[in-house]
Amino acid sequence: MFTGMAEEQGISLIFSATHDAFVAGNMVQLRQVVSNLIDNAIRFTPYGGQISLQIDSGETNQDIYLRVIDTGSGIAKEHLDRVFDRFYQSKSGRDRSVVRRGGGLGLAICKSIVEAHGGSISIASQPGKGTTILVRLLKTEPQSLRPLISAG
């Protein structure tokens, strides 16, 4: 869904998964999380940058981890504690001259959805180096479920 947008902006979009990622929950909401995270990464990654989506089950094999890693502008340390707050934007996010600005709701929505599904979401970032978002969701046995993201 985002390949064309990334290509237009000269951004490499890389996907890696060790296996299919099965999680129980509302598929529309979980896809919204993935969509919001990729959209943010694209908006804040400059031309020639890279975005990597990684799926794995961690050491315990009880959870599914989604990492969205970008080489974008990054977020200053003093803003990291607030990025999941509704309507919060760092100074660069509020700059109306920047086409990439958002409304300050995307990460708050992601947090709400992930936590409603029994998971967690966290962020690590360095200005000028990029941002990593880590989403942890409870792994579900495949039975008749479709994968959130498929390795194949």
Secondary structure, DSSP 4 states (H G I P E B T S, - for coil): --HHHHHHTT-EEEEEESS-B-B-S-HHHHHHHHHHHHHHHHHTS-TT-EEEEEEE-TTTSSEEEEEEEE-S----HHHHTTTTSTT---HHHH-TT-TT---S-HHHHHHHHHHHTT-EEEEEEETTTEEEEEEEEEB---TTPPPSB---
